[in-house]
Every structure is written in structure tokens, then in C-alpha cells.
């Protein structure tokens, strides 16, 4: 019984799709190597997976992929690079034109290159300049306003620090007025005095007057 025709369609499951790609890629590379060895053919394969991973095979007799395609162009007479080069040239031409227009507009905005302009063009240019000046003024005012607000905040902070320092100075001054000897050791005028009597080389005698506390002074002998 003949086998039925298998329909070829995209594998929906991503894992199965990647497994199938890996197996068939290896099979293609194997066939390419066999063609290179058996038939002395130059073979080049470039494969890009759905995840944008590039893998390639090129026969050992070919130096590089570029050389392979250069030989293809010479053999087939087809220029693979002319169309992209022409597109690049066209893009470059457009960019140069945009650059020339921008330079001309810049010169006109600083008062140069106005001789060839008509009355309506000069009026339109003046309107654009006025609008630009308006935007510039608004931006300048906003920047100045922000700077002023920042300066005010700094001034308020400094005033707060200065106020705390003034309060501290006033508090210490009031405390000094209430007690003139604040911060000094005060013994009420009855400071201790030490008198040494040395007569005939005897033991030194020290008399110490202490602050009165209801009792007599104390003496100690050495």
C-alpha cells in the first residue's frame, strides 16, 4: 500500500519546531559535506533560525562566504551589491539635502542669506523667530523662578539656624545674669588655705580652713 502524501506546514509547538530545525539542519550540513568530498563541489549554506541565530557551512576549498558569492556573481553575471549600493547612494543624497536646508535655515535665523527671500518668506521667518523668542523667554522665566525659589529655601534654612543660635546665646546670657559665678567653682569666700609650719625640722603641720558647715575647722597633723 502506497504511503499517503504528508502535508508540509508550520509546526505550531515552538519546542517541536526547534527540535525539527536542529535535526534537519544537521542533515543539510551532512549532505553539503558529502557533496564537497564526493563531487569536489563548492557548497555554501547560510541558515537563520526563528530566533535569529545564524549558522553557516562553506566548503574548505572556499576561503570565505564573501569570496563564494563573488564567484557566484562572476559566474552568473548577476550583481548582488548594485541595488543595495544604489539605495545607499539615494539615502545619502536625501540626507545631504536635509543638511543643506537646515544650514540655510540656521543662517537665515541669524540674519544671513536673506537676499533671495520674498516678502511672504521674510514675514514667515519673522513669525518663526518671534515664536522661538517667546518659547525662549518662557523657559528663561521658568529657570529664574526655580533659582529664586531654591535661594529662598536656602535663606529660610539659614534664618532657622541663625534663630536657634540667637536663642541659645540669649539663654546663656540670661543664665549668666542670674548667677555671675555660673561656670566657676565657688567656695563662698572661704577657700581652703594650706599653711605649712616647719620648725626645727619636725613634721610638717598643715592647717586647712574648710567652708563653715556648722562645725569647727578640722586639723590634721603629719
Residue pairs with C-beta under 8 A, 6 or more apart in sequence:
10 17
11 17
11 20
17 50
18 49
18 50
18 51
21 49
21 50
25 47
25 55
28 45
28 47
28 57
29 45
29 57
32 43
32 45
32 57
32 59
33 57
35 41
35 43
36 42
36 43
36 59
36 60
36 61
40 61
41 59
42 59
42 61
42 62
42 68
42 71
43 57
43 58
43 59
44 56
44 57
44 58
44 59
44 62
44 65
44 68
44 69
45 56
45 57
45 58
46 54
46 55
46 56
46 65
47 54
47 55
47 56
48 54
48 55
49 55
56 65
58 64
58 65
58 68
62 68
62 71
69 80
72 78
72 80
73 79
73 80
104 113
107 113
108 114
108 117
108 125
109 125
109 128
109 129
109 132
114 122
114 125
117 125
175 182
176 182
176 183
187 211
188 211
190 209
190 210
190 211
190 212
191 209
192 208
192 209
192 210
193 207
193 208
193 209
194 206
194 207
194 208
195 205
195 206
195 207
196 204
196 205
196 206
197 204
197 205
198 204
203 221
203 222
204 222
205 221
205 222
206 220
206 221
206 222
207 217
207 219
208 217
208 218
208 219
208 220
209 217
210 217
210 218
